[in-house]
Amino acid sequence: MSSLLKGAGLLRRGAAGLSALMGYLAGWSYVAAALFITFDILARNFLGFSS
């Protein structure tokens, strides 16, 4: 029974680590999208081209 609890704890820690990683990736994706949109708006207004 003890090994079953250890396995469940390991699985829980792995899932928590994976969800934290996915949260960071999602956050940085939002930052990248915001930078791309900002660049596109500035390029359209000042440089005369759009992506």
MOSUL-V190059 format. One record per residue. N is the residue number from 1. PHI is phi in degrees with one decimal (NA if undefined). PSI is psi in whole degrees, -180 to 180 (none if undefined). Layout:
n phi psi
N PHI PSI
N PHI PSI
//
This chain:
n phi psi
1 NA -35
2 -64.1 -40
3 -68.1 -30
4 -65.9 -41
5 -68.2 -38
6 -64.7 -42
7 -63.1 -40
8 -65.8 -39
9 -65.6 -40
10 -65.1 -42
11 -63.2 -40
12 -65.3 -42
13 -65.3 -39
14 -64.0 -43
15 -66.0 -38
16 -66.0 -41
17 -65.5 -42
18 -64.9 -42
19 -67.6 -35
20 -65.6 -43
21 -61.4 -45
22 -65.3 -34
23 -64.8 -43
24 -63.1 -43
25 -63.5 -41
26 -65.3 -41
27 -62.6 -46
28 -68.3 -28
29 -65.8 -40
30 -63.5 -41
31 -63.5 -45
32 -62.5 -41
33 -65.0 -41
34 -64.5 -41
35 -65.7 -40
36 -64.7 -43
37 -64.9 -41
38 -62.3 -45
39 -60.9 -42
40 -63.0 -43
41 -66.1 -45
42 -66.0 -40
43 -66.0 -38
44 -65.7 -40
45 -79.7 -38
46 -107.7 -28
47 -109.0 -11
48 80.0 19
49 -137.2 160
50 -132.8 150
51 -80.4 none
//
